[in-house]
């Protein structure tokens, strides 16, 4: 193995492990930096590494994932005839020591590793045929980059009803790309503490709101001329969205006219429903007018920042 052993994790508690994670880029961080993690943005990775990220509370789903790791590894051994063992250590790339790997298993007698996953039934399609979720594939290539190994297996228990396993062969082009972007991220963002550009994800939006929750009343800033390009592009996109929303509504109206009073329509392999939905809504305006004192007792004041361009 080409990797450097930084520290043993055999008797390490969760708090200490989290502190070690801040000292380098791990496998789950790699996909976020590459823009391929559906739940985590580059900004989130940045805040974690500089010690300003939100503390993630341990939950039942995470506990189940940890407990089932042994089961997934055992099923993998049964299915393949290969033997695996734990590597209770945080490993680092021999040249780029900010690249970390905390691997699930290593295959005995081979330069191969194993990543164990659990997911719910809704993710079944992500694993059909030869498919592997992109962020997991990037994670495995990150581990190959750190260890120098030639392949990585990934095994997944889907909704406690299906077990799959697949092999990812080492791809030098992907590995060189990961080393490049992770080095750039570490040296140009983490070390100098310069926040990366937002990527438009929901995660990035939530983090930005967390970082700047309140505006200073009557404050003003004159931004650089470069921002006018963003303003103009946003206006173009808004106009495109408006036209597409109109076209979408037109298509829906054509189908609705075709359905008439029918609740369900079958169009080849598609099922279209247009159901009558009854709902009850609380009339807060009328309640406030009739019972103003009682209304005031139950009003909760909240604040948020409204973003507008005029």
C-alpha positions, 0 to 999 in steps of 0.5 A: 500500500502506498498510503501513510498511516496517520493514526489508529482508529481502533479505540478512537471515540467519535469526537476525536474522529471528527477532529481528525476529519477536519485535517484532510479531505475524505472520500465522502468529501471528494464527491461534494468538491467535484459537484456530484454529491446530492446532499453536500456542497463544496461550501459545506466541506469548507465549513467543516474543515475550518471548524465552522460547520454544523454539528451533525447529530448521530441518528437512527439511520446513521446507527443502522448504517454502522451496525449493518456494515458488518452484515454487508461485508459478510454478505459480500464474502459469501457472494464473491468467495473473497475475504475482507478485513478491517483497516482501523486507521486513517490513511493519507496519500503519500504525496498529498497528505491532505487526502485522507481515507478511512476505508470500510474493508480491504480485500485479503491478498489483493490490492482491492478494497470494499465500501459497504453501503445501506440505502432505502427502497426508493434508491433501487433504480440507482443500482439497476444494471451496472449503475453505481451512484456517481458520488459513491463511485467518486468516493471509491476512486478517492480511496484508490488514489490514496491507497494506490490500489487497482480496484474497489468493490462496493456492496449495498443492502437496498431496503433490507430486501436486495443485496448488490455488489459491483467492482470499480476498476481503477481509472487513472484519468478520474484519479488524476482529476480528483487529485487536481481538484482536491489539491486546488480546494485544499490550497486555495480555499481551506488553507487561506480560509477563502470560501468556495463559490456557491454551486446553486444547491439547496445545501449551499443556499441553506448554509449561506442563510446560516452564515448571514442570517440578519441584515444590518439596517440601512447598510449599503455596499457598492459591489464590483462591476463584475456582478452585473454579469450575474444580474444580466444572466439571472434576468435571462434565466428568469425569462427562460423559466417564465416561457418554459412555465407557460409552455408547461401549463399549456401542455397540462391544459391540453391534457386536462381538456382531453380528460374532461370529467375523467379522473385518470388517463392512460397515455401509453405507459404513463398514468395521468390523474386529475383528482378533486381534492378537498382541504380545510384551511384556517382563516387567520385574517377572520380569526384576528378580526373576531378574536384579536387578543387571542390571536396575539397570544398565539402569534410567533414572530420569525425573521428571514432575509428576502432577496430581490432585484429591481 
